[in-house]
Every structure is written in C-alpha cells, then in structure tokens.
C-alpha cells in the first residue's frame, strides 16, 4: 500500500473516540493488515532472541523475573520467556491492546503444531523446564487464558506507565522489549530507563531490540527505510502523528546517548545497516532534514539494533 494513503487512513481512525478507534483499527488489521493470519512464530522467535542475547551477556533465564515494556495485542513474547524458564513476566502497556481471542488462537497454533514449535526453540527445547512447561501448555484449554497466565505467572498491566510502576525496587532481573522503544518520545524513554534502573536488581540487564526504520517502508517497497528522514518535525507529525504509527526517529547514536544520560552503561550494540538506504544516502538521492544532516550515513541508515545495558 502507498505509504501516504496508509498514513491518511490511520489518521482518520486515530481521530475517532479512543474505544471506537481501537476497535476499528483492530478490525482493519484483521482484514487488511498484519493480523490477517494468526501465527505466533515471529513473536515467539522474538522471545527466543531475547533469551539468546541475555545468555550472550552471561545471564541465565531459569527462575528469573522479567519486565516487558509494550505488550501489544498478544502474549507470545512472555510465553516464549516462560517456556525458556522465566519464573515471572510482568508485561506493561500504555494502551490496553491485548486481544484474548488472538492469545487463544496462538495457543491453539502451538497445540496443533507442536513439533515445528519445538524446533523453533532449538537447544532450549532440550532443557527439562521447557519439556515440562511445553507439555503442560500443549494440553491447556485455550478457552480460559487467565488460568494459563496464573500458572505461568504472567502479570499484565494496562493501561500502565512504564516510567512509574507499582513494582518494588530491585525486584526484576531483566528489562526487555521488542520493536517498542522507537514508538516512545525521547523524554518519556529517559523516564522509562530511569524507572527500569530502580526496579532492576544490581546484576540485572536491559535487553532491547529497536527498529529504527521508517515503518511505512515495511509495506510500501517503493520507499526506503530512511524515507522519513527528509521531513521536519511538523510535516512528519502530519503524516504519522497518531497513536498507531508514531515514531521518534531517533538514530542509533542518539539512542545510545539517551541510555547513557539515563544512568545506564551500554554493554553491547549489535546494529544492522540497511544497504539500500545506505546507497540512497551516499548517492545523495534523499534530501535530509537538518536534524539528520550532520550524522554519518551509517548512523542514519542503521535499521535495527540489539542493545544490552546495565545500571
């Protein structure tokens, strides 16, 4: 879909009263968007990748407490963390987007595709905790997800402010998110990271995956992942200043600086630079807004990053 048409549709839906807006946008996604087919594999993989990066930093998952920022409509990431051994997952969202019907469908998918889901978890599937929990999950009645959430100790908080949580200090082992932080204003992000520092244990970790790309480029292949860097703040806000597509447009250097200014120490940053975007910038085929002109082409063309940090 042409990105300007998509932006116009989203702005119209976002202008509706909140309850009607949520329902309308969900319905549109189910018919035309990313929720047309229900398959939890992508989000399960996100949870597995989080565990991979935690273990890469020398951490362990068994018996640990997670705080996930940005639940979204499903519980696939908390589910993956639980299957890998987490003792508790607190998942928070500013908006009450969670759809129990989608969670049920995800559980049914797992039950009906047990072998392929096992293979997805690779070596983790050989661990006793996974075998025990996977067997219990596959036999769980998908109709009542609240029973499974209690058994898995998954606590859903929404609407909730991740910068001001009713959670005891130093009670969380891992502060995580997947493709969420790019949708949060930078001043709010600083508050979320400082609050994360409060609730995180002294040896805890922040592990976050950030998508720095223009999200309109995901569905409109005629534009690059840096297309939105040509607009000033006012014009970009006219296109995407709504709850469904808003993007802070922070570049990787700005994001790392924000973490440091929030009192965190960055341990690793595994970045991916988009080749098409880099070529576009090096050839001068995109006129950048002044906010981005002084940055390196590589910083502007960084499309995603796995970032690990500590207090």
N, C-alpha and C positions, 0 to 999 in steps of 0.2 A: 504494500500500500504506500502511496505517496506520503511522505512524512508530514507535509503541510496539511493534507486532508485529515490524517490521523490526529494531528495536533488540534485541528478545529473541532473534531468530534469529541475529543477528550475535554476540551474547554467547555463545550456545551453541557456535557454530562456533569462536569465538576461544578457548574453553576447551579445545579439542582439542589434542593434541600438535602442535607447530609444522608439521611436514611434512604431517601429515594435515589440519590446519586450512587451510593454503594451498591444497591440492588441492580440499578440499571447498568453500571459498569461491569458488574459480575456477569450479568446476562449477556452483555456484548462480548465479553471474553469467552464465555462458554460457547457462543455461536460462531464468532469470527476470530477470536484471539488465541492466546497461548493455552487456554483451558478447554479447547475443543476436544482434546483427547486426554484422559486422565492416566498418567503414568508417573509413578513416583521415582523412577530410576535416576533422573537428573538430580533431584534434591537429595536422594539417598547418597548419591555419589558426592554431593557437596559435603555431607556429614562425614563420609569416609575420608575425604580430602582434608577436612579439619583435623581429624584424628591423625592422619599421616603427618601433618605439619607440627602437631603437638609432640608426637613421638620423635620427629626430626630434631626438635629442640631438647630432647632428653626427658620429656614429660611422659606420664602414664595416664591412662583413662580409667582403669578399674577403680571403682569406689570414689570417683571424683565428682564434684559439683560444677555444673556448667551454668552460665548465664548467657542466653542468646538474645541479641538485640535484633528485633524485626522478625516476628513470627511469620507474617503473611497469611495466606489462606489455608496452609496445610501444616502438618507436624512431621514431615519426612525427615528434616534435619535432626530434631530431638529424638526421633525414632532411631535413626542411624547411630547417634551418640549412645543411646541406651543399649542397643544391640552390641555395641563395642565395649560396654562395661560401665558407662556412667551410672552413678548412684542416684543422681537427681539432675533434672534440667529445668531451670526457670527460664521461660521464654516470654519476652515482653514486647508489646507493640503499642505505638501511639494510637493506632486505629484498630477497632475490633473486626478485623477482616476474616478471622478464622471461619472456615466453612466445614461444618461437621460432615456434610454429605461428601465432600472431597476426601476427608480423612477416612471415611468408611470405604470409599472406592479404592483408596491407596492400600488399606488393609486387605481388602478383597484381592487386589492385584498381587500382593505378596503371598497370600494364601494360595492363589491359583498358579503362581509362577515361582515356586519355592526353589527349584534348582538354579534357575537363572539369577535369582536374588542372592543365593548363597555364593555363586561365582563372583558376583559383583563385589562382595566383601573380601575376596581374596584370602590372605592369611588370617584375617580376623575371624573368618568363619570356622577356623580350626580350633579356636580358643573355647574352653569349656563354658565360659559365661555366654558366649554367642550361641552355642548349640542349645543351651538350656533356655535362653530367652527367645530364640527364634522358634523353637518348638512350641513354647507357650503362646507366642504371638500368632503363629500359623493356626492354632486351634481356638483362638479367641473369637468370640462372636463379635462381628464388626458392627452390629447394630448399636451397641452401647459403648461408645468410645470412652466415656467417663470412667468405666471400670478399668479399662486398659491404662488410661492416664494415671489413675491412682496406683495401680500395680507398678507402673514404670516410674512413678514419682515425677511426672511431668506437670509443672505448675504453669498455667497460662495466665498472664496478667495483661489485660487490655480493657479500656484504654489505660496506658501507663506511661509515665515519663522516665525514660532510662537515665535521665540526669538527676533524678530524685526518687530513689527506690526505697520501699519499706523492707529493706533486707539488712541484716546485721553486718557490721564491718568485718572484714577478713573472714568471710564465710564461703567464698567462691574460689574455685581452683582455676577456672578458665572463662574468660570473657570473649565471646565469639560472635561473628556474623558472616553472612554470605550475601554479597550484592545488595547491601543495605545502606552502608555509610555514605555512598555517593548521593543519596537522596535526602541528606540531612544538612541544614545550614551549618557553616563552619563554627559560629559561636555556640550553637547547640551541641555540635560534635565535641567541642572542648569540654563542655559540662558533662557530657556522657563519659568521656575518658577520665575526667577527674572523679566522677562517681564510681567508675569502674575501679579506679585506684583505691577508693575507700573500701569497696566490698571485696576486693581481691586479696587473697592470702599473700604473705610476703614472698612466697616462692611461686605465685601464680603467674599465668601468662595471658596476654591479649593475643588472639589469633583471628585475623580478619581478612576476608577476600573482598577487594574493592574493584568495581567495574568503572573505569574512567572514561569509557567510550560514550559517544553520542548514542543513546538508546534507540533513537529513531532509525539509526543505521542498521539495527538488528532486523528490521522488517522492510526497509527501503534500501535495496542494494545499489541504487543509483547515487547514494551519498556515502562519504567515508565516515569513519569513526571519529574524525575531528571536525566534522561539518559545523557543529555548534560553536566552535571557537571563533567564528567570523563575526558573531553578534555581540553587541554591547549588552549590558545587563537589562536595560529597558526592553529592547527588542526581543531578547531571549525570553524574558518574562511574559511577553505577549504570546509567544508560541507555546511555552511549556511551564507557565507559572501556575500550575494546578497540582492537586494532591496526587495525581496519577503518573505524571511524567517529570516532575520537578527534579532537577539535577544541579548539584552545587558547582559543577565544572572545575572542581579542584584538580590541579595537576599533581603528579606524584611528589614533586619537590615540596609543594605547599602542604600536602597531606602529611608528609613525614615531619615537616616543621611544626605542624599543629600538634602531632603526638608529643614531640619533644617539649613544646611550650606547655603541654598539659601535665608535665611531670613524668613522662614515660621515657624509657630507654629502648630504642629500636634494636632488636637482636638480628633481624634479617628482613630483607625486602626482595622477594622474587618477582621481578617485573616481566611483562610481556609487551614488546613494542610492535604495533601493527604496521606491517610492511607497506601496505597500500597507503596508509596515512602518512608514513614517513616519506615516501616518494612524493606524495602530493605537496608536502611542506617543503621539501628540499628543492622541488622544481618551481616553487613559488606560485602554485596553482590555487592557493586559498589565501585570501586577504584576511589576516588575523586581526581581531580586535586588540586594542592597545594593552588590555590586561594580559595577553599571552605573547605579545611581540618579542619581549626580551628573554623568553625562555628558550632552551635548546629545542631543536626539532625532536630529539629523543624524548624529552620530558613531555612535550605536547602530544607526541604520538604514542605514549605509553597507554595501552588499552586496559590493562588489569594488573593487579599485584596481590600476592600473598604477603601479609605483613605480620611479623611476630614481634611483640614488645613485652616489657615488664616494668614494674614500678621503679 
